[in-house]
Amino acid sequence: QVQLVESGGGLVQSGGSLRLSCVASGFTFRNYRMRWYRQAPGKAREWVAAISPGDNEDYADSVKGRFTISRDNAKNTVYLQMNGLKPDDTAVYYCNAYGLLTWQNYWGQGTQVTVSS
């Protein structure tokens, strides 16, 4: 059974930091491109960051220089370090796994991040 379980969300003041974690199970984690998305109230879900099996990172312009994605294949875990948080970062953050060999796409249940001004 495939599972992606996010944690680490919460309430933080503007300028603060949070680290999100996503623990994966039920598939070969090291072969999957891992991504973070977010969805703010009333808005479409948007892509935030991605990391390939080879540790190549990519970021949306809105978070570049503030957020860092990383992965630990031994722990089947992907992280999102978020620094310099802004109220516009307030959203539910979702972990996503995309299989480069299988084209399968898995989602976590999301974790709420709220940034107060």
BALOMAR-672980 format. One record per residue: x, y, z of N, C-alpha, C, O in turn; residue in three letters. Coordinates in steps of 0.2 Angstrom, whole numbers, plus 5000, padded with zeros to 4 digits. Example, Ala and Ser with C-alpha at 12.3 -4.5 7.8 and 13.67 -1.06 7.14 Angstrom:
<rs>
506649725039506249785039506649845039507149835042ALA
506449895035506849955036506450005039506750065040SER
</rs>
This chain:
<rs>
500449945000500050005000500450065000500950075004GLN
500350114995500750174995500550225000499950235001VAL
501050255003500850305008501350365007501950345007GLN
501150425008501550485008501250525014500650545014LEU
501650525020501450555026501850625027502450615029VAL
501550675027501850745028501750765035501350745039GLU
502250795038502250825044502650895044503050905040SER
502650925050503050985051502751055050503051105051GLY
502051055047501751115047501551145053501651115058GLY
501351205053501151245059501051315058501051335052GLY
500951355063500951425063501551455065501951445070LEU
501751505060502451535061502351615060501951625055VAL
502751655063502751725061503151735054503551705053GLN
502951795051503251815045504051815047504251845052SER
504451795042505151785043505451725046506051715046GLY
504951685049505151625052505351565048505351575041GLY
505451515051505651455047505251395049504951385055SER
505151345044504851275046505251225042505451245036LEU
505251165044505451115040504951055039504651025044ARG
504651045033504250995032504550925030505150925027LEU
504250875032504550805030503950765027503350775028SER
504150725023503650675020503950605019504550595016CYS
503650565023503950495023503550455019502950445019VAL
503950415014503550375009503650305011504150275014ALA
503150265008503150195009502750155003502350195001SER
502950095002502550064997502750064990502450034985GLY
503350094989503550104982504350114983504550124988PHE
504650114977505450114977505650194977505650224972THR
505650214983505750294984506350314979506250374976PHE
506850284979507450314976507350324968507750354965ARG
506850284965506750294958506250354956506150364951ASN
506050384962505450434960505750504961506150524965TYR
505450544957505550614957505050644963504450624962ARG
505350674968504950694973504750774972505250814971MET
504150794974503950864973503550884979503250844982ARG
503550954980503150984985502651034981502951064976TRP
502051034982501551074980501251114986501251094991TYR
500851164984500451194989499851224986499751234980ARG
499351234991498651254988498451304994498251284999GLN
498351364992498051414996497351424995497051394990ALA
496951445000496251445000496051484994496251544992PRO
495551454990495251484984495751494978495551524973GLY
496351454979496851454973496951384971496851334974LYS
497251384965497451314962498051294965498451334968ALA
498151224965498751194968499351214963499251214957ARG
499851234967500451254963501051214965501151194971GLU
501451204960502151174961502651214965502651274963TRP
502951194970503451234974504151214972504551254971VAL
504351144973505051124972505051054970504551014971ALA
505551024967505650964965506350934966506850974966ALA
506450874967507150844967507150774964506650734965ILE
507650764959507650704956507950654959508250664965SER
507950594957508350534960509050554961509450524965PRO
509350594956510050614956510150674960510750704960GLY
509650694964509750754968509750824965510050874967ASP
509550824958509450884955508850924958508350894958ASN
508950984960508451024963508151074958508451104953GLU
507551094959507151144955506651174959506351144963ASP
506551244958506151284962505751334958505951354953TYR
505151344961504751394958505051464960505351474965ALA
504951514955505251574956505051604963505451644966ASP
504451594965504151624971504551604978504451634983SER
504851544977505251524983505951514983506351494987VAL
506251524977506951514975507351564980507151624981LYS
507851534983508251574988508051564995508351585000GLY
507351544996507151545003506951475005507051455011ARG
506751425000506651355002507151314999507451324994PHE
507251255002507751205000507451135001507151115006THR
507451104995507151034995507750984996508350994993ILE
507650924999508150875000507850815001507250805002SER
508250755000507950695001508450645005509050655004ARG
508250595008508650545011508350475009507850455012ASP
508750445004508450385002508450335007508050285006ASN
508950335011508950285017508350285021508150235024ALA
508050345022507450355026506850355022506350365025LYS
506850355016506250365011505950425013505250435014ASN
506250485014506050545016506250605012506850605010THR
505850645010505950705007505750765012505350765016VAL
506250815011506150875016506050935012506250945006TYR
505750985015505651055012505851105018505451115023LEU
506451135018506651185023506451255020506551275015GLN
506051285024505751345022505951405027505751405033MET
506351445024506551505028506251575025506051575019ASN
506351625029506051685027505351685025505151715019GLY
504951645028504251635027503851705026503951745030LEU
503351705022502951765021502251745021502051685021LYS
501751795023501051775023500851745017500351695017PRO
501051755011500851725005501051655004500851615000ASP
501451635009501651555009501151515012501151455012ASP
500651545015500151515019499751465014499451495009THR
499751405015499451355011499451285014499751275019ALA
499051245011499151165013499751145008499651155002VAL
500251115011500851085007500751015006500650975011TYR
500850995000500750924998501350894995501750924992TYR
501550834997502050794995501850754989501250724989CYS
502250744984502050714978502650664975503250694976ASN
502450604973503050564970502850544963502250524962ALA
503250554959503150534952503650484950504250494950TYR
503450434947503850374945504150384938503750384933GLY
504750394937505150414931505050344927505150354920LEU
505050294930505050224926504350204925504150164920LEU
503850214930503250194930502650244928502150224926THR
502850304928502350364927501850364932501350394931TRP
501950324938501450334943501450394947502050424947GLN
500950414950500950484953500550474960499950454960ASN
500950494965500650484972500650544975501050594975TYR
500150554980500050614984499950604991499650544993TRP
500250644995500050645002499450675004499150705000GLY
499250685011498650715013498750785014498250825015GLN
499350815014499450885015499550905023499350865027GLY
499950955024500050985030499951065030500251095025THR
499651085034499451155034500051205037500351185042GLN
500251255033500751305035500351375035500051395030VAL
500451405040500051465041500651515044500951505049THR
500651575040501151625041500851685043500451715039VAL
500951715049500551775052501051835050501651825050SER
500651885049501051955048501251985054501552045054SER
</rs>
